[in-house]
Amino acid sequence: MELGIYTFGELTADPATGRRDTPQQRMADLLEEIELADEVGLDVFGVGEHHRPDFMVSAPAVVLAAAARTTKRIRLTSAVSVLSSDDPVRVFQQFATLDLLSGGRAEVMAGRGSFIESFPLFGYDLDDYDELFAEKLGLLLALREQEVVTWSGRHRPPIDGRAVYPRPAQDPLPVWVAVGGTPQSVVRAGMLGLPLAIAIIGGMPERFAPLADLHRRALAEGGHDPQPLSINSHGFIARTKREAADIAFPTHKVVMDQIGRERGWPPMRRQDFDAGTTLRGANVVGSPEEVAEKVLFQHELFGHDRFLLQLSVGTLPHDAVMRAIELLGTEVAPIVRDEVARRTASSVAPAGSGE
């Protein structure tokens, strides 16, 4: 199984002091986090896109390009690119460029977006929310499949036999679809033959297991080979579960309460957060052993190929995040990889082999 991290470049104030990092400092810290993730052997680092004051990254490809030259093996992905309000030609060009800079380590994780600020910013109508994504995803896939493109749609000027450059090192450039729980989006990914990322940030994980099954059925019905599945979740790692929760909760509450005020949710209580850190909760918070146990429990539910952890839901102390990355790479990842390899070997062992 691949293990990694994703972030939106959170830029929230310290709940105790009110102090907020400068965007320049937060960007420098983020690049150090990506470099450390590479050094400790993690497989993937994802950077998401938002257009709000509490998140720093609005251009994931630019941040990932900066990291491409100081990392060696870790895959660099958006998490997500809000394709609905972007131009697929520019998304393809940016990530093809990232792919060349990184020696073939770029990925696009495309989503419809959980926030809506980008739609009016770039002149799109929210009534076209799903249609925009479907149309632009189709164009993005056409761009990666052929150098010279002829295409027309409702929400973008047509392309009449135009070549699009540069071409990426990977052929094809990996494109994932990220979903939050909408079955129609899961089916779309499967029918197009694309890998799927499921964000589990609330509720019991087993509620999402039917989505993984639905994706696999849609792949088969579409005549496609099996594709990878990723589970993406909030969480944090420290030496003990109490320490991890004590570090993560205050800033987690800041972010979730802000979103709650916008969406009509009640304020987050500590007991609610702690309930989410249990084995069957959504938040992957604990010691390395507890985090590994939770990832493996979910592997029994989903059979997924990748797990991405959003370490900082709000801006956490940089040293604590660096320590959590180190623990994920050096202690959690070996446990998970060894056990998944054992399960895989056991499931394919021939009858009578004694395994």
C-alpha positions in Angstrom: 0.0 0.0 0.0 1.1 3.5 -0.7 1.1 6.0 2.2 1.3 9.7 2.1 0.1 13.1 3.2 -2.0 15.9 1.8 -2.6 19.5 2.8 -4.3 22.7 1.8 -1.5 24.9 3.3 -3.7 25.9 6.2 -3.2 29.4 7.5 -5.1 29.7 10.7 -4.3 31.5 13.9 -2.9 29.7 17.0 -6.0 29.3 19.2 -4.0 30.1 22.4 -2.0 33.1 21.2 -3.9 34.4 18.2 -0.6 34.4 16.3 -0.7 33.6 12.6 2.2 32.5 10.4 3.0 34.8 7.5 2.2 33.2 4.1 5.9 33.2 3.3 6.7 31.3 6.5 3.9 28.8 6.0 5.1 28.2 2.4 8.7 27.6 3.6 7.4 25.1 6.3 5.2 23.3 3.7 8.2 22.8 1.4 10.2 21.4 4.3 7.3 19.0 5.1 7.3 17.7 1.5 11.1 17.2 1.6 10.9 15.3 4.9 8.1 13.1 3.6 10.4 12.1 0.7 13.3 11.5 3.0 11.4 9.1 5.3 10.1 7.1 2.4 6.5 8.1 2.0 5.0 7.5 -1.4 2.8 10.6 -2.1 2.4 14.2 -1.1 -0.8 16.0 -2.1 -1.5 19.8 -2.1 -5.0 21.0 -2.5 -6.6 24.1 -4.0 -8.6 26.7 -2.1 -9.4 30.4 -2.6 -10.0 31.5 1.0 -7.9 33.5 3.5 -7.6 30.5 5.8 -5.8 28.3 3.2 -2.6 29.4 1.5 -2.5 27.3 -1.6 -4.5 28.4 -4.7 -2.0 27.1 -7.2 -1.0 23.5 -6.3 1.1 22.9 -9.4 3.4 25.9 -8.5 4.0 24.6 -5.0 4.6 21.1 -6.2 7.0 22.3 -8.9 9.1 24.0 -6.1 9.2 20.7 -4.3 10.0 18.7 -7.4 13.6 20.0 -7.5 14.4 19.1 -3.8 12.7 15.7 -3.7 13.8 12.4 -5.3 11.1 9.8 -5.4 7.8 10.9 -3.7 4.9 11.3 -6.1 3.5 14.9 -6.2 -0.3 15.3 -6.7 -2.9 17.9 -6.4 -5.5 17.1 -3.7 -7.6 18.4 -5.3 -7.5 20.5 -8.4 -11.0 22.2 -8.6 -11.4 21.3 -12.3 -14.9 22.7 -12.5 -13.7 26.3 -12.3 -10.4 25.9 -14.1 -9.3 25.6 -17.7 -8.4 21.9 -18.4 -5.8 23.0 -21.0 -3.9 25.0 -18.4 -4.3 22.2 -15.8 -2.8 19.8 -18.3 0.0 22.1 -19.2 0.9 22.9 -15.6 1.0 19.2 -14.5 2.8 18.1 -17.7 5.4 20.7 -16.8 5.5 19.4 -13.2 5.9 15.9 -14.6 8.9 17.0 -16.6 10.5 18.8 -13.6 10.0 15.9 -11.3 11.1 13.1 -13.6 7.7 11.6 -14.0 6.2 11.9 -10.5 3.2 14.2 -11.1 -0.5 13.4 -10.8 -3.7 15.3 -11.0 -6.5 14.6 -8.5 -9.5 16.3 -10.0 -12.6 17.2 -7.9 -15.7 19.4 -8.0 -14.6 21.3 -4.9 -16.0 21.4 -1.4 -16.0 25.2 -1.3 -17.6 27.5 -3.8 -15.4 30.6 -3.8 -13.6 29.7 -7.1 -16.9 29.6 -9.1 -17.8 33.3 -8.9 -14.1 34.2 -8.9 -13.6 32.7 -12.3 -17.1 33.6 -13.7 -18.9 30.3 -13.4 -22.5 29.6 -12.3 -23.0 27.2 -9.4 -26.2 25.9 -11.1 -23.8 24.2 -13.6 -21.8 22.6 -10.8 -21.9 19.0 -12.0 -22.1 19.7 -15.7 -18.9 21.8 -15.5 -17.0 19.0 -13.9 -18.1 16.3 -16.3 -17.4 18.5 -19.4 -14.0 19.6 -18.2 -12.9 16.2 -17.0 -13.7 14.9 -20.5 -11.5 17.6 -22.1 -8.7 16.9 -19.6 -8.7 13.2 -20.6 -8.8 14.1 -24.3 -5.7 16.3 -23.8 -3.7 13.6 -22.2 -4.7 11.0 -24.9 -3.8 13.0 -28.0 -1.4 15.7 -28.8 -3.6 17.5 -31.3 -7.1 18.0 -30.0 -10.5 18.8 -31.6 -13.2 19.4 -28.9 -16.3 21.4 -28.3 -18.5 21.9 -25.2 -21.0 24.3 -23.6 -18.8 26.0 -21.0 -15.5 26.7 -22.9 -14.7 27.9 -26.4 -14.1 25.0 -28.8 -10.6 23.7 -29.8 -10.2 23.1 -33.5 -7.2 20.8 -34.2 -4.8 22.5 -31.8 -1.7 20.9 -30.4 -1.2 21.2 -26.6 2.3 21.3 -25.1 4.4 20.3 -23.3 3.7 16.6 -23.2 4.4 14.9 -19.9 7.1 12.3 -19.1 4.4 9.8 -18.1 2.1 8.5 -20.8 -0.6 8.8 -19.7 -0.3 11.5 -17.0 -2.2 10.0 -14.0 -5.6 11.5 -13.4 -7.6 10.6 -10.3 -11.2 11.6 -9.4 -11.7 12.6 -5.8 -15.2 12.3 -4.2 -16.7 13.1 -0.9 -19.5 10.5 -1.1 -21.6 11.2 -4.2 -22.4 7.8 -5.9 -22.8 9.5 -9.3 -19.2 10.8 -9.1 -18.0 7.3 -8.2 -19.8 5.8 -11.2 -18.4 8.5 -13.5 -14.8 7.6 -12.4 -15.4 3.9 -12.9 -17.0 4.3 -16.3 -14.1 6.4 -17.4 -11.6 3.9 -16.1 -10.0 6.3 -13.6 -8.6 5.7 -10.1 -10.7 7.0 -7.2 -10.0 8.9 -4.0 -12.7 8.8 -1.3 -12.4 11.5 1.4 -13.6 10.3 4.8 -13.8 13.2 7.1 -16.8 12.3 9.1 -19.0 9.4 10.0 -18.1 5.7 10.3 -15.8 4.5 7.6 -17.9 1.4 6.8 -20.6 3.7 5.5 -18.3 4.4 2.6 -17.5 0.8 1.7 -20.3 0.6 -0.8 -18.7 3.4 -2.8 -15.5 1.3 -3.2 -17.7 -1.7 -4.4 -19.6 0.7 -6.7 -16.4 1.9 -8.3 -15.2 -1.6 -9.0 -18.5 -2.5 -10.6 -18.5 0.6 -12.8 -14.9 -0.2 -13.9 -16.0 -3.7 -14.9 -19.2 -2.5 -16.6 -17.1 0.1 -18.5 -14.7 -2.6 -19.7 -11.8 -1.2 -17.8 -9.0 -2.9 -15.8 -9.0 -2.5 -12.0 -7.8 0.9 -10.9 -6.3 2.1 -7.6 -8.4 3.3 -4.7 -7.3 5.9 -2.2 -8.7 6.7 1.2 -8.0 10.3 2.4 -8.7 11.3 6.0 -8.0 13.9 8.7 -5.6 12.8 11.4 -2.4 13.3 13.5 0.3 11.2 15.0 2.3 11.5 18.2 3.9 9.2 20.7 0.6 8.7 22.5 -3.0 9.1 21.5 -3.6 11.7 24.2 -0.7 13.8 23.0 -1.8 13.5 19.3 -5.4 14.6 20.2 -4.2 17.4 22.4 -2.1 18.8 19.6 -4.6 18.3 16.8 -7.9 19.3 18.4 -7.6 23.0 19.1 -6.8 24.0 15.5 -9.1 21.3 14.1 -11.9 23.0 16.1 -11.0 26.4 14.7 -11.4 25.2 11.1 -14.5 23.1 11.6 -16.2 25.8 13.6 -15.6 28.3 10.9 -17.0 26.0 8.3 -19.8 25.2 10.6 -20.8 28.8 10.9 -21.0 29.0 7.1 -23.0 25.7 6.8 -25.1 25.6 9.9 -23.2 23.0 11.9 -22.9 23.2 15.7 -19.5 24.0 17.3 -17.2 21.0 17.6 -16.8 19.7 21.2 -13.8 17.7 22.4 -15.9 14.7 23.1 -17.1 14.7 19.5 -13.5 14.9 18.2 -12.4 12.1 20.5 -15.3 9.9 19.4 -13.9 10.3 15.8 -10.5 9.0 16.9 -11.8 5.5 17.9 -11.2 2.6 15.6 -14.5 3.1 13.8 -14.3 6.9 13.7 -13.3 9.1 10.8 -10.2 10.8 12.4 -7.0 8.9 12.1 -5.4 10.2 15.4 -3.2 8.3 17.7 0.2 6.7 18.4 2.0 5.1 15.4 0.6 1.7 16.4 -2.9 3.0 16.7 -2.8 4.8 13.4 -1.4 1.6 11.7 -4.2 -0.4 13.3 -6.8 2.0 12.0 -5.4 2.1 8.5 -5.3 -1.7 8.4 -8.9 -1.9 9.8 -10.0 0.3 6.9 -8.0 -1.9 4.5 -10.3 -4.8 5.5 -13.3 -2.6 4.5 -12.0 -1.1 1.3 -9.0 -3.1 0.0 -7.5 0.2 -0.9 -4.2 0.8 -2.5 -3.3 4.2 -1.0 -3.9 6.1 2.2 -3.4 9.8 2.5 -3.4 11.6 5.8 -4.3 15.3 6.2 -2.0 16.0 9.2 -3.0 19.6 9.8 -6.6 20.6 9.5 -5.6 24.0 11.0 -2.1 25.4 11.2 -0.1 23.3 13.7 3.4 23.9 15.2 5.8 23.1 12.4 8.0 20.9 14.7 4.9 18.8 15.7 4.0 18.3 12.0 7.6 17.3 11.1 7.6 14.8 13.9 4.3 13.3 12.8 5.6 13.0 9.2 8.6 11.2 10.6 6.5 8.8 12.6 4.2 8.1 9.6 7.2 7.2 7.4 9.4 5.4 9.8 6.9 3.6 12.1 3.4 3.5 10.6 4.3 2.8 7.0 6.5 -0.4 7.7 3.7 -1.9 9.9 1.0 -1.2 7.3 3.1 -2.3 4.3 4.3 -5.6 5.9 0.7 -6.5 7.0 -0.8 -5.7 3.6 1.9 -7.7 1.9 1.2 -10.6 4.2 -2.5 -10.4 3.5 -2.0 -10.3 -0.2 0.4 -13.2 -0.2 -2.0 -15.2 2.0 -5.0 -14.5 -0.4 -3.1 -15.7 -3.5 -1.3 -18.7 -1.9 -2.2 -21.9 -3.7 -4.2 -24.6 -2.0 -2.1 -26.9 0.0 0.9 -24.5 0.1 0.7 -24.3 3.9 0.4 -20.5 3.8 
